[in-house]
Amino acid sequence: MTFTERLQTKINKNNSPVLLGLDPRPEMLPQDCFKSNGRSDSETAEAFLNFGIRLIDALESHIGAIKPQIAFYEALGLHGLKAYQQTIEYARNKDVLVIADIKRGDIGTTAEAYAQAHLGPLEGDGKGPFEADAVTLNPWLGKDSLEPFFKRCVNKGKGVYLLLHTSNPGSKDLQETALKNNSELYEHLAQLILKWQSELNQNPTNIGVVLGATYPEQLLKMNTLLGPTPLLIPGYGAQGGSGKDLAFLFNNKKLGPHLINASRSLTYAYMEYETSLEEGAIKAVIKMKTDLLRRSS
């Protein structure tokens, strides 16, 4: 099965489009994630791993996939990258799909090296050191920066999500630049993505896009243009996106291969509910699913 087929199967099984974002922040982790009072890089990395494992165990039947953000792990150096690697391995061994939030974008042999590290070697049975099921990519260097990843969509059943219109306020600075044909730059990129999907000729496509929930007008427009393209939608919860902004995705009583990401609102819900890490996350994910899916009933 390809990535998108496996994702659709998982979403259907768990009746959930929720994407669990793992953004571990040392100052926000519950104390019982740490084995001691120390906060060295190695001790914090161990807490990151404990944090991820506990959330995966608690939420695996409530989510479609997880999305660990590599930057938080990289901040701890080699100890953090080891925790990142072990978190990914733990999830995949439990048949939890992993979308690695790496946002890479480069050309030539550099792009090939990134693809090998995060999606595995193109040939043979070897594994990449950080191999995930899919990755996020910055497409603004053009098609040649993406081709090594596209090849793995075809040959290894992997997936990619291309940044199209992101959830941050500064996304307008570049992505909404007006073009001479009265369209905007992100719309031009959307047309290129459709072309790239057609060239790969995969049904369903394994080239998805990232569209922010904080821009519902653009999200609706791109969903119409891109048809069955898998969407990864950040911005729900702590960034201000809500179920009403996403209702059109779930109004036909059939969940598509779309994922709504939530990080802080799930992983640190224990603070709001004044309970354990696991109990807080479960309460928050059930509330999120109700908010998203009640509109499809």
BELMO-V884057 format. One line per field, one symbol per residue. ss: DSSP state (h for helix, s for strand, l for the rest). burial: # if it has 24 or more other ideal C-beta (glycine too) atoms within 12 Angstrom, else .. A space follows every 10 residues. Layout:
# BELMO-V884057
ss = ???
burial = ???
This chain:
# BELMO-V884057
ss = llhhhhhhhh hhhhlllsss sslllhhhll hhhlllllll hhhhhhhhhh hhhhhhhhhl llllsssssh hhhhllhhhh hhhhhhhhhh hhhllllsss sssslllhhh hhhhhhhhhl llllllllll lllsssslll llhhhlhhhh hhhhhlllss ssssslllhh hhhhhllsll lllshhhhhh hhhhhhhhhh llllllssss sllllhhhhh hhhhhhllll sssllsllll slhhhhhhhh llllllllss sslhhhhlhh hhhlllhhhh hhhhhhhhhh hhhhhhl
burial = .###.###.# #..####### ######.### ..##...... ...####### ########## .######### .###.#...# ########## ##.#.##### ######.... ##.####### .......#.# ########## ..#.###### ####.##### #######... #...##.... ...####### .###.##..# .#.####### ######.##. .##.##.### #########. ###.###### ....###### ########## ......##.# #########. ###....
